[in-house]
């Protein structure tokens, strides 16, 4: 079963920039106690980010990571 999320491309890029540009933020997101806590961390960096947009960005990242894992180790 797949859930479709509506993602504003500009906000998705801002989420990626926030995560990839700040290792401490990435670690804090990984350590967040729940999904909503992770959302609040990212929403501080991406104004007007909705929970649905955050969920869409996280799903897109998950799909990218899974696809990369299928290709094998990064060189």
Beta strands, then each sheet from edge to edge (+ up, - down):
end
